[in-house]
């Protein structure tokens, strides 16, 4: 529902597939169909939502079908939902795929007033049916381009890499953050600064984003899991231990 609402607000095309054991790659990347009228094969694209197909799509913004490469039209954005407790009937995402998600957030429960408003807004119809677009796909691409112009000082870059490197040497972490985590933090910090109406990144941006960008990319050690430690505890300790750079401008 979140992805559908976001797509409607941005005038983007929305496609969804539920992961099932019998899902075939061709069901989601698309297939080549023979057109008898012109005697040629035509590619019919799919939503691109299977785990194996997503690896290429999320990393390279393209898919390969029948030996041909098809570029995905920007903006191509993948949003995934995850059950907080009950996993029956679902499959955990592999580490390689988790690493390709830029950030993970938890919406939590709405407060009393918000939940009451949810009920009232759906009394007659679903609010998503009345959603009006507030931007276009071209606007999204322009903002993505603008984020690339945000200045990141060398000391902040070192801070980003230092946090990722610290996860690889932490006693409670079996698998630390990959270089994709550093690159993801670099990109996310630029976007965050842009939203804050700044043309430069500060260490506070990195700290605010640390758990969202790094938390899902690390795997705790068996001993840490036995103690019921959570990734957030590790990230908080790293933020306390990794030196924060001084003034950047």
LUMDRENMAR-119429 format. One record per atom (N, C-alpha, C, O): residue in one letter; x, y, z. Coordinates in steps of 0.1 Angstrom, whole numbers, padded with zeros to 4 digits, always signed. Atoms other than C-alpha are relative to their C-alpha. Layout:
% residues N
AXYZ...
This chain:
% residues 249
X+0008-0012+0000X+0000+0000+0000X+0009+0013+0000X+0005+0023-0007X-0009-0012-0001X+0029+0024+0008X+0006+0002-0014X+0006+0014-0019X-0006-0001+0013X+0045+0017-0026X-0011+0005-0010X-0008+0013-0019X+0011-0004+0009X+0011+0021-0044X-0003+0015+0002X-0005+0022-0008X+0003-0014-0003X+0005+0054-0026X+0011+0009-0006X+0008+0020-0011X-0012-0008+0004X+0040+0067-0034X+0000+0001-0016X+0002+0012-0021X+0001+0000+0015X+0036+0057-0071X-0011+0010-0005X-0009+0017-0014X+0011-0009+0004X+0003+0075-0073X+0003+0015+0002X+0000+0024-0006X-0004-0014-0003X+0017+0107-0057X+0010+0005-0010X+0011+0017-0012X-0011-0004+0009X+0046+0107-0082X-0003-0002-0014X+0006-0001-0023X+0004+0003+0014X+0026+0098-0113X+0008-0011-0006X+0011-0011-0018X-0008+0011+0005X+0047+0067-0116X-0008-0013-0002X-0019-0014+0004X+0007+0013+0002X+0037+0032-0128X+0003-0009+0011X+0014-0010+0015X-0002+0009-0011X+0031+0007-0101X-0003-0014-0004X-0013-0017-0011X+0001+0014+0003X+0036-0030-0104X+0004-0008+0012X+0013-0005+0019X-0003+0008-0012X+0035-0057-0077X-0001-0015-0003X-0010-0019-0012X+0001+0014+0000X+0041-0094-0074X+0002-0006+0013X+0012-0002+0021X-0002+0007-0013X+0037-0117-0044X+0010-0012-0002X+0007-0020-0011X-0010+0012+0001X+0067-0141-0040X-0007-0013+0003X-0013-0014+0014X+0005+0014-0003X+0056-0177-0043X+0010-0010-0005X+0018-0007-0014X-0010+0010+0004X+0076-0209-0047X+0000-0004-0014X+0010-0008-0020X+0001+0004+0014X+0063-0216-0082X+0002+0012-0010X+0000+0010-0022X-0002-0012+0009X+0072-0181-0096X+0012-0003-0008X+0023-0006-0004X-0011+0001+0010X+0093-0183-0127X+0006+0013-0004X-0001+0023-0003X-0006-0013+0004X+0118-0157-0139X-0007+0007-0011X-0009+0019-0011X+0007-0006+0011X+0098-0152-0171X-0013+0006+0005X-0018+0015-0002X+0013-0006-0005X+0067-0144-0150X+0002+0014+0004X-0007+0022+0005X-0002-0013-0006X+0084-0113-0137X+0009+0009-0009X+0007+0021-0009X-0008-0008+0008X+0110-0101-0161X-0006+0003-0014X-0004+0013-0020X+0007-0001+0013X+0088-0106-0192X+0004-0011-0009X+0014-0019-0006X-0003+0011+0010X+0089-0129-0222X+0000+0006-0014X-0005+0016-0017X+0000-0004+0014X+0096-0127-0259X-0011-0008-0007X-0011-0021-0006X+0012+0007+0007X+0064-0135-0279X+0001+0003-0015X+0004+0014-0020X-0001-0001+0014X+0064-0142-0316X-0013+0006-0006X-0024+0002-0003X+0010-0007+0006X+0043-0118-0336X-0002-0005-0015X+0007-0002-0023X+0001+0006+0013X+0029-0135-0367X-0002+0010-0011X+0002+0007-0022X+0003-0010+0011X+0019-0103-0385X+0013+0005-0006X+0014+0007-0018X-0013-0005+0006X+0055-0090-0388X+0011-0011+0001X+0023-0008-0003X-0009+0011-0001X+0072-0124-0381X+0013+0004+0008X+0024+0001+0004X-0011-0003-0009X+0093-0110-0353X-0004-0002+0014X-0015-0003+0018X+0003+0002-0014X+0097-0116-0316X-0001+0014+0007X+0007+0023+0004X+0002-0013-0007X+0084-0088-0294X+0001-0003+0015X-0004-0013+0020X-0002+0002-0014X+0094-0084-0258X-0012+0006+0008X-0015+0018+0006X+0010-0005-0009X+0066-0081-0232X+0005+0001+0014X+0007-0010+0020X-0006-0001-0013X+0080-0067-0200X-0009-0004+0011X-0021-0003+0010X+0007+0003-0012X+0070-0078-0166X+0004+0010+0011X+0011+0019+0009X-0003-0009-0010X+0071-0061-0132X+0014+0000+0006X+0017+0009+0014X-0013+0002-0005X+0106-0073-0124X+0000+0000+0016X+0005+0009+0022X+0001+0000-0015X+0100-0084-0088X+0003-0014+0005X-0001-0017+0016X-0005+0012-0006X+0116-0118-0083X+0014+0002+0005X+0021+0011+0000X-0013-0002-0007X+0147-0122-0061X+0011+0000-0010X+0020+0009-0010X-0011+0001+0009X+0170-0134-0089X+0001+0012-0010X+0011+0017-0013X+0001-0011+0010X+0158-0108-0114X+0003+0014+0006X+0008+0023+0000X-0003-0013-0007X+0160-0080-0088X+0014+0003+0002X+0018+0015+0002X-0014-0003-0002X+0197-0084-0083X+0006+0009-0011X+0012+0019-0008X-0005-0008+0012X+0205-0071-0118X-0007+0013-0001X-0001+0023-0003X+0008-0012+0002X+0176-0046-0118X+0004+0010+0010X+0006+0022+0007X-0004-0010-0010X+0186-0030-0085X+0014+0005-0001X+0016+0017+0003X-0014-0004+0001X+0223-0029-0092X+0003+0008-0012X+0010+0018-0012X-0003-0006+0013X+0224-0020-0129X-0011+0007-0007X-0009+0012-0018X+0012-0006+0006X+0189-0007-0136X-0002-0006-0014X-0005+0002-0024X+0003+0007+0013X+0185-0033-0164X-0003-0014+0003X-0001-0019+0014X+0003+0014-0001X+0173-0068-0170X+0004-0007-0013X+0005+0000-0024X-0005+0008+0012X+0186-0095-0194X-0010-0011-0002X-0012-0020+0006X+0010+0010+0004X+0160-0117-0212X+0004-0005-0014X+0005+0003-0023X-0003+0006+0013X+0168-0141-0241X+0012+0006-0006X+0012+0008-0019X-0013-0005+0006X+0203-0127-0245X+0000+0015-0003X+0010+0020-0007X+0001-0014+0002X+0190-0091-0248X-0001+0008+0013X-0007+0003+0022X+0000-0009-0012X+0195-0063-0223X-0010+0011-0002X-0010+0018-0012X+0011-0010+0000X+0166-0040-0215X+0003+0010+0012X+0002+0006+0023X-0001-0010-0011X+0172-0007-0196X-0013+0003+0006X-0023+0003-0001X+0012-0004-0007X+0147+0002-0170X-0002+0015+0000X+0007+0022+0003X+0003-0014+0001X+0130+0035-0174X+0001+0007+0014X-0006+0002+0023X+0000-0007-0013X+0139+0059-0145X-0013+0009+0002X-0019+0014-0008X-0006+0006-0012X+0129+0064-0119X-0005-0014+0003X-0017-0016+0004X+0003+0014-0004X+0130+0027-0110X+0003-0001+0015X+0014-0001+0019X-0002+0000-0014X+0124+0023-0073X-0006-0013+0005X-0018-0016+0002X+0005+0013-0005X+0120-0010-0054X-0003+0003+0015X+0006+0007+0023X+0004+0000-0014X+0101-0010-0021X-0005-0014+0004X-0013-0020-0003X+0004+0013-0005X+0097-0042-0001X-0006+0001+0014X+0000+0009+0022X+0005+0001-0014X+0076-0050+0030X+0004-0013+0006X+0007-0023+0000X-0005+0012-0007X+0087-0074+0057X-0009-0002+0012X-0012+0008+0019X+0007+0004-0012X+0067-0092+0084X+0009+0002+0012X+0020-0003+0012X-0008-0002-0011X+0079-0081+0118X+0003-0013+0008X+0014-0014+0015X-0002+0012-0008X+0074-0115+0135X-0003-0013-0008X+0005-0022-0008X+0005+0012+0006X+0054-0141+0115X+0006-0001-0014X+0004+0007-0023X-0007+0002+0013X+0075-0155+0086X-0005-0012-0008X+0000-0016-0018X+0005+0012+0007X+0054-0186+0077X-0005+0003-0014X-0013+0013-0015X+0004-0002+0013X+0049-0188+0040X+0008+0010-0008X+0005+0013-0020X-0009-0009+0007X+0076-0163+0032X+0015-0006+0001X+0017-0015+0008X-0014+0005+0000X+0113-0167+0025X+0009+0012+0003X+0007+0023-0002X-0009-0011-0004X+0141-0146+0040X+0009+0004-0012X+0012-0004-0021X-0008-0005+0011X+0160-0124+0015X+0015-0004+0003X+0020-0003+0014X-0014+0003-0002X+0196-0135+0009X+0008+0013+0002X+0004+0024-0001X-0008-0012-0004X+0224-0112+0021X+0004+0009-0012X+0004+0021-0011X-0003-0008+0012X+0233-0102-0015X-0011+0009-0004X-0009+0020-0009X+0012-0009+0004X+0198-0088-0020X-0002+0011+0010X-0006+0022+0007X+0002-0010-0011X+0195-0071+0014X+0010+0011-0002X+0007+0023+0000X-0010-0010+0001X+0227-0053+0006X-0003+0010-0011X+0003+0021-0012X+0004-0009+0011X+0211-0037-0025X-0011+0009+0004X-0014+0018-0004X+0010-0010-0005X+0183-0020-0005X+0008+0011+0007X+0016+0009+0016X-0007-0012-0005X+0195+0015+0002X-0002+0002+0015X+0007+0006+0022X+0003-0003-0014X+0177+0019+0035X-0012-0008+0005X-0020-0012-0003X+0012+0008-0006X+0153+0000+0059X-0005+0009+0011X+0002+0014+0019X+0007-0008-0010X+0128+0019+0080X-0011-0009+0006X-0017-0018+0000X+0011+0007-0007X+0102+0007+0106X-0010+0011+0003X-0007+0021+0009X+0011-0010-0001X+0069+0026+0105X-0006-0001+0015X-0011+0010+0020X+0006+0002-0013X+0058+0012+0139X-0015+0002+0000X-0021+0002-0010X+0014-0002-0001X+0023+0016+0152X-0004+0015+0000X+0003+0023+0005X+0005-0013-0001X+0002+0047+0148X-0005+0003+0014X-0008-0006+0021X+0005-0003-0013X-0008+0066+0179X-0015-0001+0000X-0021-0003-0010X+0014+0002-0002X-0044+0066+0192X-0007+0009-0011X-0017+0005-0018X+0006-0009+0009X-0054+0097+0172X+0002-0003-0015X-0008-0003-0023X-0003+0004+0014X-0037+0085+0140X-0008-0012-0004X-0014-0013-0015X+0008+0012+0003X-0054+0051+0142X-0015+0003-0002X-0021-0003-0010X+0014-0004+0001X-0088+0067+0148X-0002+0007-0014X-0013+0004-0020X+0001-0007+0013X-0082+0089+0117X+0000-0010-0011X-0007-0008-0021X-0001+0010+0010X-0073+0058+0097X-0014-0007-0002X-0019-0009-0014X+0013+0006+0001X-0107+0043+0105X-0010+0009-0007X-0018+0005-0015X+0009-0010+0005X-0126+0075+0097X+0002+0002-0015X-0008+0004-0022X-0002-0003+0014X-0109+0080+0064X-0004-0011-0009X-0006-0009-0021X+0004+0012+0008X-0119+0045+0052X-0015-0003+0003X-0019-0015-0001X+0014+0003-0003X-0155+0048+0063X-0008-0003-0013X-0017-0012-0013X+0007+0002+0013X-0168+0051+0027X+0008-0006-0011X+0003-0014-0018X-0009+0005+0011X-0139+0044+0004X+0015+0000+0005X+0018+0006+0016X-0014+0000-0004X-0102+0038+0005X+0007+0013-0004X+0005+0017-0016X-0006-0013+0004X-0082+0071+0006X+0010-0001-0012X+0011+0010-0018X-0010+0001+0011X-0057+0058-0020X-0007+0003-0013X-0001+0007-0023X+0008-0003+0013X-0085+0061-0046X-0001+0015-0003X-0003+0019-0014X+0002-0015+0002X-0086+0099-0041X+0014+0007+0000X+0014+0019+0000X-0013-0006+0000X-0048+0104-0041X+0002+0008-0013X-0001+0004-0024X-0003-0008+0012X-0037+0132-0064X+0016+0001-0001X+0023+0002+0009X-0014-0001+0002X-0002+0134-0079X+0005+0014+0004X-0001+0024+0001X-0006-0013-0005X+0021+0161-0064X+0013+0002-0008X+0019+0013-0006X-0013-0002+0008X+0051+0155-0087X-0001-0010-0012X-0010-0018-0013X-0001+0009+0012X+0061+0137-0119X+0013-0008+0001X+0022-0005+0008X-0012+0008+0001X+0087+0111-0127X+0012+0009-0004X+0023+0007+0001X-0011-0009+0004X+0108+0139-0143X+0004+0008+0012X+0016+0011+0014X-0004-0007-0013X+0107+0158-0109X+0009-0009+0008X+0019-0004+0014X-0008+0009-0008X+0121+0127-0092X+0014-0001-0006X+0024-0001+0002X-0013+0001+0006X+0149+0124-0117X+0008+0013+0002X+0020+0012+0004X-0007-0013-0002X+0157+0161-0113X+0006+0001+0014X+0017+0005+0016X-0005+0000-0014X+0160+0157-0075X+0011-0010+0001X+0021-0007+0009X-0011+0010-0001X+0182+0126-0079X+0013+0007-0006X+0023+0004-0001X-0012-0007+0006X+0205+0147-0102X+0005+0011+0009X+0017+0012+0010X-0004-0011-0009X+0205+0176-0078X+0007-0005+0012X+0017+0001+0017X-0007+0006-0012X+0216+0153-0049X+0014-0003-0003X+0023-0003+0006X-0014+0003+0004X+0247+0144-0069X+0009+0013+0001X+0021+0011+0001X-0008-0013-0001X+0258+0181-0066X+0003+0004+0015X+0009+0014+0017X-0002-0004-0015X+0257+0181-0027X+0014-0003+0004X+0020-0014+0001X-0014+0001-0004X+0292+0186-0013X+0001-0009+0012X-0006-0008+0022X-0004+0009-0012X+0307+0159+0010X+0015+0002+0002X+0023-0002-0006X-0014-0002-0003X+0339+0169+0027X+0007-0013+0002X+0001-0023+0005X-0009+0012-0001X+0368+0144+0028X-0001-0006+0014X-0001-0018+0015X+0001+0005-0014X+0365+0141+0066X-0013-0008+0002X-0013-0017+0009X+0013+0007-0001X+0328+0131+0063X+0001-0013-0008X-0005-0023-0004X-0002+0012+0008X+0337+0106+0036X+0008-0011+0008X+0004-0022+0008X-0008+0009-0008X+0363+0091+0059X-0008-0005+0012X-0007-0017+0016X+0009+0004-0011X+0337+0090+0087X-0010-0011-0004X-0012-0021+0003X+0009+0010+0005X+0313+0071+0065X+0007-0014-0002X+0002-0024+0002X-0008+0012+0002X+0340+0045+0056X+0004-0006+0013X+0004-0018+0015X-0004+0005-0013X+0351+0043+0092X-0011-0007+0007X-0008-0017+0014X+0011+0007-0006X+0317+0033+0104X-0002-0013-0006X-0004-0023+0001X+0001+0013+0006X+0314+0006+0078X+0011-0009+0003X+0009-0021+0006X-0012+0009-0003X+0349-0007+0085X-0001-0005+0015X+0003-0016+0017X+0001+0004-0014X+0341-0007+0123X-0009-0012+0001X-0007-0020+0010X+0009+0011-0001X+0313-0032+0117X+0007-0013-0003X+0003-0024+0002X-0008+0012+0004X+0338-0056+0101X+0009-0005+0011X+0014-0017+0011X-0010+0003-0010X+0360-0056+0132X-0007-0001+0014X+0000-0002+0024X+0008+0000-0013X+0332-0057+0159X-0001-0014+0004X-0005-0023-0004X+0001+0013-0005X+0332-0087+0181X-0014-0007+0000X-0015-0019+0000X+0014+0006+0000X+0294-0091+0180X-0005-0001-0014X-0017-0004-0016X+0005+0001+0014X+0292-0090+0142X+0007-0011-0008X+0020-0011-0009X-0006+0011+0008X+0297-0121+0121X+0003+0004-0014X+0013+0000-0020X-0002-0005+0013X+0293-0103+0088X-0002+0015+0000X-0013+0019+0002X+0001-0015+0000X+0301-0066+0085X-0006+0006-0012X-0009-0001-0022X+0006-0007+0012X+0288-0040+0061X+0010+0000-0011X+0022+0001-0009X-0008+0000+0012X+0301-0042+0026X+0003+0014-0005X-0003+0023+0000X-0002-0014+0006X+0314-0013+0005X-0013+0006-0006X-0014+0018-0007X+0013-0005+0004X+0278-0010-0008X-0006+0009+0011X-0013+0018+0008X+0005-0008-0011X+0270+0003+0027X+0006+0014+0000X-0001+0023+0002X-0006-0014+0001X+0295+0031+0024X-0005+0008-0011X-0008+0020-0009X+0005-0007+0011X+0283+0040-0010X-0014+0004+0002X-0018+0015-0002X+0014-0003-0003X+0247+0038+0001X-0001+0012+0010X-0010+0020+0008X+0000-0011-0010X+0254+0061+0031X+0004+0013-0007X-0002+0023-0004X-0004-0012+0008X+0272+0085+0008X-0011+0006-0008X-0013+0018-0007X+0012-0004+0008X+0242+0087-0015X-0011+0005+0009X-0017+0015+0006X+0011-0004-0009X+0217+0088+0013X+0002+0013+0007X-0007+0021+0009X-0004-0012-0007X+0235+0115+0032X-0002+0012-0009X-0006+0023-0005X+0002-0011+0009X+0235+0137+0001X-0015+0003-0002X-0019+0015-0002X+0014-0002+0001X+0198+0132-0004X-0006+0006+0012X-0015+0015+0011X+0005-0005-0012X+0191+0139+0032X+0004+0015+0002X-0005+0023+0006X-0004-0014-0001X+0211+0171+0031X-0008+0009-0009X-0012+0020-0006X+0009-0007+0010X+0191+0182+0000X-0013+0003+0006X-0019+0014+0004X+0013-0001-0007X+0159+0176+0019X+0000+0011+0011X-0010+0018+0013X-0001-0010-0011X+0172+0198+0047X+0004+0013-0005X+0008+0022+0003X-0003-0013+0007X+0179+0226+0022X+0014+0004+0003X+0017+0016+0004X-0014-0002-0001X+0216+0223+0026X+0008-0005-0013X+0003-0014-0019X-0007+0005+0012X+0242+0220-0002X+0013-0007+0004X+0022-0009-0003X-0011+0007-0005X+0266+0201+0020X-0004-0010+0011X-0015-0008+0017X+0003+0010-0010X+0266+0170+0043X+0008+0003+0012X+0020+0007+0012X-0006-0001-0013X+0274+0172+0080X+0000-0014+0007X-0008-0022+0003X+0000+0013-0007X+0283+0143+0104X-0013-0004+0006X-0017-0015+0007X+0013+0003-0006X+0249+0146+0120X-0009-0007-0010X-0017-0016-0006X+0008+0007+0010X+0233+0135+0087X+0004-0015+0000X-0005-0024-0001X-0004+0014+0000X+0254+0103+0087X-0005-0007+0013X-0009-0019+0012X+0005+0007-0013X+0245+0096+0124X-0015-0003-0001X-0019-0013+0004X+0015+0002+0001X+0208+0101+0117X-0004-0012-0009X-0014-0018-0007X+0004+0010+0010X+0209+0076+0088X+0007-0013+0003X+0004-0023-0004X-0009+0011-0002X+0234+0051+0103X-0008-0013+0001X-0005-0023-0006X+0007+0012-0002X+0209+0025+0115X-0008-0004-0012X-0008-0016-0016X+0008+0003+0012X+0186+0027+0085X+0008-0005-0012X+0003-0014-0019X-0008+0004+0012X+0214+0023+0060X+0009-0012+0003X+0011-0021-0006X-0009+0010-0004X+0237-0001+0079X-0007-0012+0007X-0002-0023+0005X+0006+0011-0008X+0214-0021+0102X-0004-0013-0006X-0001-0023-0001X+0005+0012+0007X+0200-0045+0077X+0011-0007-0008X+0009-0018-0014X-0011+0005+0008X+0234-0051+0061X+0010-0009+0009X+0019-0015+0003X-0009+0007-0008X+0251-0067+0091X-0007-0013+0006X-0019-0013+0008X+0005+0012-0006X+0247-0102+0106X+0007-0002+0013X+0019-0002+0014X-0006+0001-0013X+0252-0106+0143X+0006-0014+0002X+0002-0024-0004X-0006+0013-0003X+0274-0134+0157X-0009-0008+0008X-0019-0003+0014X+0009+0009-0008X+0258-0165+0173X+0000+0004+0014X-0011+0004+0021X+0000-0004-0014X+0269-0153+0207X-0008+0013+0003X-0015+0013+0013X+0008-0012-0002X+0253-0119+0202X-0015-0003-0001X-0023+0002+0006X+0014+0004+0002X+0221-0135+0190X-0005-0008+0012X-0017-0006+0016X+0004+0007-0013X+0221-0158+0221X-0003+0010+0011X-0012+0008+0019X+0003-0010-0010X+0222-0126+0242X-0011+0009-0004X-0015+0019+0003X+0011-0007+0006X+0193-0113+0221X+0004+0015-0003X-0004+0024-0001X-0004-0014+0004X+0213-0083+0210X-0006+0003-0013X-0008-0006-0022X+0006-0005+0012X+0198-0062+0182X+0011+0008-0008X+0020+0014-0002X-0010-0008+0008X+0217-0046+0153X+0000+0015+0004X+0011+0021+0003X+0000-0015-0004X+0206-0011+0166X+0011+0002+0012X+0017+0012+0012X-0009-0001-0011X+0227-0018+0198X+0015+0001-0006X+0023+0009-0001X-0013+0000+0006X+0258-0025+0176X+0003+0014-0006X+0013+0020-0005X-0001-0013+0007X+0252+0007+0155X+0002+0011+0010X+0010+0020+0008X-0002-0010-0010X+0248+0028+0186X+0014+0000+0006X+0019+0011+0009X-0013+0001-0005X+0280+0015+0200X+0011+0005-0009X+0021+0012-0005X-0009-0004+0010X+0298+0022+0168X+0000+0016-0001X+0010+0022-0003X+0001-0015+0001X+0285+0058+0167X+0007+0006+0012X+0012+0018+0011X-0007-0006-0012X+0299+0063+0202X+0015-0002-0001X+0023+0005+0006X-0014+0003+0000X+0333+0048+0194X+0008+0006-0012X+0019+0009-0011X-0007-0005+0011X+0341+0060+0159X+0001+0015+0001X-0009+0022+0003X-0002-0014-0001X+0356+0095+0160X-0008+0008-0010X-0009+0005-0022X+0008-0009+0008X+0333+0123+0147X+0009+0011-0005X+0016+0017+0002X-0008-0011+0006X+0350+0147+0123X-0005+0014+0005X-0016+0016+0009X+0003-0014-0005X+0351+0184+0133X-0007+0008-0011X-0014+0002-0019X+0007-0009+0009X+0339+0214+0113X+0005-0004-0014X+0016-0008-0017X-0002+0005+0014X+0336+0205+0076X+0001+0012-0010X+0004+0010-0022X+0000-0011+0009X+0333+0240+0062X+0005+0012+0007X+0006+0023+0001
